[in-house]
Structures are given as structure tokens and as C-alpha cells.
Amino acid sequence: MTDTLTRSTVDSGFRSVRSAYVAACRGVDRGPAVQRAGSCEAYADLWHAVSILLYADEPGMALELCLRVEERTRQRAVLGLLRARIAHANGQPLVARDLARSVLDERALSLRTRHLALAELVTAEVGLEQYDVASALLREHGFAGDVPDGPEAPYLLAARGALHVAAGRRRPGVDDYLDCGRRLVDGGVRNPAVLPWRSRAALAALGDRRRELAKVLAEQELIEARGWGTSRAVGIALHAVAATRDGDEAVEMLGESVDLLSLSTARLELLRAREDLAQIVRAGRDLTRQEAKIAWLARSGYSNKQISEQLFLTRRTIEFHLSGVYRKLGLTGRHELRVALPDQFGDQSV
């Protein structure tokens, strides 16, 4: 009787986590999904529970969950793969690479686990700019051409798409991302937190001079991301939408993207958004004349007190204008001004 009750409880818990996972893939009920995932106790629920937490931008909770369940299972390969996914979410490609490699070195792996580990490893190698290594891995495992259907196919296509784009092959990169998206949508996945394929395809399409396609993809992802509501998902989508806009609108949206990504663990995405924001601002000289003067003096090594004395402004005013400069340039502080502002910038600031 006790065994029957225990089994019934476990089955009920699995159905609960499973239903939460399905809802998360659709991009709805984030709060209840996170609550169910966070209370997971069984290894059978682990994959879905960790996935929910990663989609919800809760990698810390996901790692705690892995550690809690780890003592009760011998499935080290799956745990290693989950930890690789968590490291990827935390913007740690070196850690993700090492963990994914260790999984692939295991002999007794299911085909699905092997392919998902391969996708993580290729993604990490691309993030580390090891494009030849990533290409060799795909060839070695038979994914240089067609990718057969399967639950791991979208991840392999996204990894290969990232490699194509990073290596300057934008058209095949867009094709892989669109194929990835088609398979996700066919499987009922609408949440861009699962894979932000639309924003990645949009940025690649812009590089391929397909602006209208990029605009449609980016705007659709932003709608879906706002429905899910995490800072990471909305910030990534805003970055892509901003790339399809011009002038002040692009700067404003990129600034919002930077602000949101700063609240998440999406370190690499934050870096890319900051770089794009700084590039747009420098190209358009979006700083006001007052901001430009203060930025140049700060870049030249003047303290806030010295700037206030030179410009006859209060220190609080200097701090306010510097905050605006950092936001527009996507910087975290004055130590980054020398990199963000070219030498000739000073000629236009006075």
C-alpha cells in the first residue's frame, strides 16, 4: 500500500512538472511553472524542471536543483549535460565546453543525450571563436548536411546556424535558424526563451541585406518574449528589433535592452548589446554637447570634482550626465570610456 501511494505521488508529481514544462514551452504560466520546477525532488522530473528554470532565467535555482537530486542518481551524463546548459545560460562558454566534452566522452549514452551534448559543445566552441573545431565536430558526428527530425534537431540547427553566422556565412545561417524555428513551432514551442531563433535569424538576415525579413522575425519574437516576461528574453528580442530601426529609436531600444539584460545572467548577450549601442551612438554622435564635454573630461582622467569645477556645475549634475553617457554608450563606468570613445571624439566635445 505504501509503495502504491509513493508511486502514485511520484507519477502525479511528474505529470505536474511535465504539464508545467509544456506550458513553459508555449510561453505561459511562468510563475506556477517555476514553483513546480523548484519543488522537484525526483530524477524523473529533472530534465523538465531544469529546463523550466533556465527558460525563466533562474540558472541559480537550476544548479541548486541539480545538486539536490545528484546524490540520488547515477545518471552522471545527464547531470553533466544539464550543468553545461546552466553554464551556457550563465555566459560561461569555457565551463560549458568542458562539461559537454566530458559528456561526449561517456561510452553509454543515448543518441538524444549525445546529440544534445554535441549541440552544447558546438555552441560553446563558437562562443570561444573556435570555428574550425566546431565545424570538425559537426562533420565528425554527421551533421554537416541534413539534420534528421528529433527533439534534439532544433538545438543542433541553432548551433550550426551560430557557426555559419560567426564565420560570415549569413545566408545558410538564416536558413538553419528558420529550419530550427519551424521544427520548434511544429512541436508546439513558441517561447523564445527555449531558443531565441527569431532574433538570431533577424540579426543574420540584416547582415544578408534582408531587412524586411529581419523586421518581421524580430517583432514577432518581442511579442512572444513580452508574453513570457523575463528580462533575458525581452532584452534579447529588443536588441534584434533595435537593429532594424534607425536613429533615436534604435538607441532608445538598445538602451532598454542593455538595462534588461543587465538584470539577467545573459552576459554574452549583454556584451553584444552594449557593443552595438556604443557603435550606434558613436556613429550618430547622440551625446548632447554637455554630455560630450563631461564624457571627454572623464575619459581624460578628470575626477567628478575636477569636472564640476571646470564646468561650473554641481557634482550631482556631473554624476547625472555621466549616468546618461554610460547608458547611451552601454558602459558600466568611466574605466570603459577610453575604449568606447575614439581619440578624435574630443575634437567634437568642446
C-alpha positions as CSV (number, residue, x, y, z in Angstrom):
1,M,0.0,0.0,0.0
2,T,2.8,2.4,0.9
3,D,4.6,1.6,-2.4
4,T,1.4,2.2,-4.3
5,L,0.9,5.6,-2.7
6,T,4.6,6.5,-3.2
7,R,4.4,5.6,-6.9
8,S,1.1,7.5,-7.3
9,T,2.7,10.6,-5.7
10,V,5.7,10.4,-8.0
11,D,3.6,9.9,-11.1
12,S,1.4,12.8,-10.0
13,G,4.5,15.0,-9.5
14,F,5.9,14.1,-12.9
15,R,2.6,15.0,-14.6
16,S,2.7,18.3,-12.7
17,V,6.2,19.1,-13.8
18,R,5.5,17.8,-17.3
19,S,2.4,20.0,-17.7
20,A,4.4,23.0,-16.3
21,Y,7.1,22.3,-18.9
22,V,4.6,22.2,-21.7
23,A,3.1,25.5,-20.6
24,A,6.6,27.0,-20.4
25,C,7.4,25.9,-23.9
26,R,4.2,27.6,-25.0
27,G,5.3,30.7,-23.1
28,V,2.6,30.9,-20.5
29,D,2.2,30.5,-16.7
30,R,5.8,31.3,-15.8
31,G,5.1,31.8,-12.1
32,P,3.4,28.4,-11.5
33,A,5.9,26.6,-13.7
34,V,8.8,27.9,-11.7
35,Q,7.1,27.0,-8.5
36,R,6.6,23.4,-9.7
37,A,10.1,23.1,-11.1
38,G,11.7,24.5,-7.9
39,S,9.9,21.9,-5.7
40,C,11.1,19.0,-7.9
41,E,12.5,16.1,-5.9
42,A,12.6,13.2,-8.4
43,Y,15.3,12.5,-11.0
44,A,12.5,11.6,-13.5
45,D,11.3,15.2,-13.4
46,L,14.8,16.7,-13.5
47,W,15.2,17.5,-17.2
48,H,11.9,19.3,-17.5
49,A,12.3,21.1,-14.2
50,V,15.8,22.4,-15.0
51,S,14.6,23.4,-18.5
52,I,11.7,25.4,-16.9
53,L,14.1,27.2,-14.6
54,L,16.5,28.1,-17.4
55,Y,13.7,29.4,-19.6
56,A,12.6,31.5,-16.6
57,D,16.2,32.9,-16.3
58,E,16.8,31.1,-12.9
59,P,20.1,29.3,-13.5
60,G,21.0,29.5,-9.8
61,M,17.8,27.6,-8.9
62,A,18.5,25.1,-11.7
63,L,22.0,24.4,-10.3
64,E,20.7,24.0,-6.7
65,L,18.1,21.5,-8.1
66,C,20.8,19.5,-9.8
67,L,22.9,19.4,-6.7
68,R,19.8,18.3,-4.6
69,V,18.9,15.4,-7.0
70,E,22.5,14.5,-7.8
71,E,23.0,12.3,-4.7
72,R,20.1,10.1,-5.6
73,T,21.1,9.2,-9.2
74,R,23.9,7.6,-11.1
75,Q,22.9,9.4,-14.3
76,R,26.1,11.5,-14.4
77,A,26.0,12.1,-18.2
78,V,22.6,13.8,-18.0
79,L,23.6,15.8,-15.0
80,G,26.7,16.9,-16.8
81,L,24.6,18.0,-19.8
82,L,22.3,19.9,-17.6
83,R,25.2,21.7,-15.9
84,A,26.6,22.5,-19.3
85,R,23.3,24.1,-20.2
86,I,23.3,26.1,-16.9
87,A,26.9,27.3,-17.6
88,H,25.8,28.4,-21.1
89,A,22.9,30.3,-19.6
90,N,25.4,32.0,-17.2
91,G,27.6,33.1,-20.1
92,Q,30.4,30.7,-19.2
93,P,31.4,29.0,-22.5
94,L,34.7,27.5,-21.1
95,V,32.8,25.7,-18.4
96,A,30.0,24.7,-20.8
97,R,32.6,23.3,-23.2
98,D,34.4,21.2,-20.6
99,L,31.2,19.8,-19.3
100,A,29.8,19.0,-22.7
101,R,33.1,17.3,-23.7
102,S,33.0,15.1,-20.6
103,V,29.5,14.0,-21.5
104,L,30.5,13.1,-25.1
105,D,33.4,11.1,-23.7
106,E,31.0,8.8,-22.0
107,R,30.5,5.5,-23.8
108,A,27.0,4.5,-22.8
109,L,24.9,7.5,-24.0
110,S,21.5,7.6,-25.5
111,L,21.5,9.1,-29.0
112,R,19.4,12.0,-27.8
113,T,21.9,12.8,-24.9
114,R,24.8,12.6,-27.3
115,H,23.3,14.9,-29.8
116,L,22.2,17.5,-27.2
117,A,25.7,17.4,-25.7
118,L,27.2,17.9,-29.2
119,A,24.9,21.0,-29.7
120,E,26.1,22.4,-26.4
121,L,29.7,21.8,-27.3
122,V,29.5,23.3,-30.8
123,T,27.7,26.4,-29.3
124,A,30.5,26.8,-26.7
125,E,33.2,26.4,-29.3
126,V,31.5,29.1,-31.5
127,G,31.3,31.4,-28.4
128,L,35.1,30.8,-27.9
129,E,35.7,31.6,-31.6
130,Q,36.9,28.1,-32.3
131,Y,35.1,27.8,-35.6
132,D,37.3,25.1,-37.1
133,V,36.8,22.9,-34.1
134,A,33.1,23.4,-34.2
135,S,33.0,22.5,-37.9
136,A,35.0,19.4,-37.3
137,L,32.7,18.3,-34.6
138,L,29.6,18.6,-36.8
139,R,31.4,16.7,-39.6
140,E,32.6,14.0,-37.3
141,H,29.0,13.4,-36.0
142,G,27.4,13.6,-39.4
143,F,25.7,16.9,-39.1
144,A,27.4,18.9,-41.9
145,G,24.4,18.3,-44.1
146,D,20.8,17.3,-43.4
147,V,19.6,17.2,-39.8
148,P,17.1,14.4,-39.2
149,D,13.9,15.1,-37.2
150,G,14.0,14.6,-33.5
151,P,13.7,16.5,-30.2
152,E,17.4,17.5,-30.4
153,A,17.3,18.7,-34.0
154,P,16.4,22.4,-33.2
155,Y,19.4,22.6,-30.9
156,L,21.8,21.2,-33.5
157,L,20.4,23.5,-36.1
158,A,20.7,26.5,-33.8
159,A,24.3,25.5,-33.0
160,R,25.2,25.1,-36.7
161,G,23.4,28.4,-37.5
162,A,25.5,30.2,-35.0
163,L,28.6,28.7,-36.5
164,H,27.6,29.8,-40.0
165,V,26.9,33.4,-38.9
166,A,30.0,33.7,-36.9
167,A,32.1,32.5,-39.8
168,G,30.4,35.1,-42.1
169,R,28.1,32.7,-43.9
170,R,24.9,34.6,-43.2
171,R,22.5,33.0,-45.8
172,P,23.0,29.4,-44.6
173,G,22.9,30.7,-41.0
174,V,19.5,32.2,-41.6
175,D,18.3,29.0,-43.3
176,D,19.4,26.9,-40.3
177,Y,17.7,29.2,-37.8
178,L,14.5,29.2,-39.8
179,D,14.5,25.4,-40.0
180,C,15.1,25.3,-36.3
181,G,12.1,27.6,-35.7
182,R,9.9,25.6,-38.0
183,R,10.6,22.4,-36.0
184,L,10.1,24.1,-32.7
185,V,6.8,25.6,-33.8
186,D,5.6,22.3,-35.2
187,G,6.4,20.8,-31.8
188,G,4.3,23.5,-30.0
189,V,7.2,25.6,-28.8
190,R,6.5,29.3,-29.0
191,N,8.5,30.7,-26.1
192,P,11.7,32.4,-27.4
193,A,13.4,31.6,-24.0
194,V,13.7,28.0,-25.2
195,L,15.7,29.2,-28.2
196,P,15.7,32.8,-29.5
197,W,15.8,31.6,-33.1
198,R,13.9,34.6,-34.5
199,S,16.2,37.2,-33.1
200,R,19.3,35.3,-34.2
201,A,17.9,34.8,-37.7
202,A,16.9,38.5,-37.7
203,L,20.4,39.7,-37.0
204,A,21.8,37.3,-39.6
205,A,19.2,38.4,-42.1
206,L,20.2,42.1,-41.6
207,G,23.8,41.1,-42.5
208,D,22.4,39.4,-45.6
209,R,20.5,42.6,-46.5
210,R,17.1,41.1,-45.9
211,R,15.8,43.9,-43.7
212,E,12.0,43.1,-44.1
213,L,12.5,39.5,-43.0
214,A,14.6,40.7,-40.1
215,K,12.0,43.2,-39.0
216,V,9.1,40.6,-39.1
217,L,11.2,38.0,-37.2
218,A,12.4,40.4,-34.5
219,E,9.0,42.0,-33.9
220,Q,7.3,38.6,-33.6
221,E,9.9,37.5,-31.0
222,L,9.4,40.6,-29.0
223,I,5.7,39.9,-28.8
224,E,6.3,36.3,-27.6
225,A,9.1,37.4,-25.2
226,R,6.9,40.0,-23.5
227,G,4.3,37.4,-23.0
228,W,6.8,35.2,-21.1
229,G,8.2,38.3,-19.4
230,T,11.8,37.5,-18.4
231,S,14.5,40.2,-18.6
232,R,16.7,37.9,-20.7
233,A,14.1,37.0,-23.3
234,V,12.7,40.6,-23.7
235,G,16.3,42.1,-23.7
236,I,17.5,39.7,-26.5
237,A,14.4,40.4,-28.6
238,L,14.7,44.2,-28.1
239,H,18.3,44.0,-29.3
240,A,17.1,42.4,-32.6
241,V,14.2,44.9,-33.0
242,A,16.6,47.8,-32.4
243,A,18.9,46.6,-35.1
244,T,16.0,47.0,-37.6
245,R,15.4,50.6,-36.6
246,D,17.3,53.9,-37.1
247,G,18.4,56.9,-35.1
248,D,17.0,57.8,-31.7
249,E,14.5,54.9,-31.8
250,A,17.4,52.4,-32.2
251,V,19.4,54.0,-29.4
252,E,16.4,54.0,-27.1
253,M,15.5,50.4,-27.7
254,L,19.1,49.3,-27.4
255,G,19.4,51.2,-24.1
256,E,16.3,49.4,-22.8
257,S,17.8,46.1,-24.0
258,V,21.0,46.8,-22.1
259,D,19.1,47.7,-19.0
260,L,17.1,44.5,-19.1
261,L,20.0,42.2,-19.9
262,S,21.9,43.7,-17.0
263,L,19.2,42.3,-14.7
264,S,19.8,38.8,-16.1
265,T,22.6,36.3,-16.3
266,A,22.9,36.7,-20.1
267,R,26.5,38.0,-20.1
268,L,27.4,37.4,-23.7
269,E,24.1,38.9,-25.0
270,L,24.6,41.9,-22.7
271,L,28.1,42.4,-24.2
272,R,26.8,42.3,-27.7
273,A,24.0,44.8,-27.0
274,R,26.5,47.2,-25.3
275,E,28.8,47.0,-28.2
276,D,26.1,47.7,-30.7
277,L,24.7,50.6,-28.6
278,A,28.2,52.1,-28.4
279,Q,28.7,51.8,-32.1
280,I,25.4,53.4,-33.0
281,V,26.0,56.3,-30.5
282,R,29.5,56.9,-31.8
283,A,28.4,56.8,-35.4
284,G,25.4,59.1,-34.8
285,R,27.1,61.3,-32.1
286,D,24.0,61.0,-30.0
287,L,25.5,62.6,-26.9
288,T,24.4,66.1,-26.1
289,R,27.0,68.8,-26.1
290,Q,27.1,68.9,-22.3
291,E,27.4,65.1,-22.1
292,A,30.1,65.1,-24.7
293,K,32.2,67.6,-22.7
294,I,31.8,65.7,-19.5
295,A,32.5,62.3,-21.2
296,W,35.7,63.6,-22.7
297,L,36.9,65.1,-19.5
298,A,36.1,61.9,-17.6
299,R,37.9,59.9,-20.4
300,S,40.9,62.2,-19.9
301,G,41.2,61.2,-16.3
302,Y,39.4,64.2,-14.6
303,S,37.5,63.3,-11.4
304,N,33.9,64.4,-10.9
305,K,35.0,67.1,-8.6
306,Q,37.5,68.5,-11.1
307,I,34.9,68.4,-13.9
308,S,32.4,70.2,-11.8
309,E,35.0,72.9,-11.0
310,Q,36.0,73.3,-14.6
311,L,32.4,73.5,-16.0
312,F,30.9,75.3,-13.0
313,L,28.4,72.6,-12.4
314,T,27.5,70.7,-9.2
315,R,28.9,67.3,-8.7
316,R,25.4,65.8,-8.7
317,T,24.8,67.3,-12.1
318,I,28.1,65.7,-13.3
319,E,27.0,62.4,-11.9
320,F,23.6,62.7,-13.6
321,H,25.2,63.5,-17.0
322,L,27.7,60.7,-16.7
323,S,25.0,58.2,-16.0
324,G,23.3,59.3,-19.2
325,V,26.6,58.8,-21.1
326,Y,27.1,55.3,-19.7
327,R,23.6,54.4,-20.6
328,K,23.8,55.7,-24.2
329,L,27.2,54.1,-24.7
330,G,26.3,50.9,-23.0
331,L,29.1,51.2,-20.4
332,T,29.4,50.2,-16.8
333,G,31.7,53.0,-15.7
334,R,34.4,55.6,-16.7
335,H,37.1,52.9,-17.0
336,E,35.4,51.8,-20.2
337,L,35.2,55.3,-21.7
338,R,38.7,55.2,-23.3
339,V,37.7,52.1,-25.3
340,A,34.3,53.4,-26.2
341,L,35.3,56.9,-27.3
342,P,37.8,57.4,-30.1
343,D,40.7,59.9,-29.8
344,Q,39.1,62.2,-32.3
345,F,35.9,62.4,-30.2
346,G,37.5,65.2,-28.1
347,D,37.5,67.4,-31.2
348,Q,33.7,67.5,-31.2
349,S,33.2,67.8,-27.5
350,V,34.2,71.4,-26.9
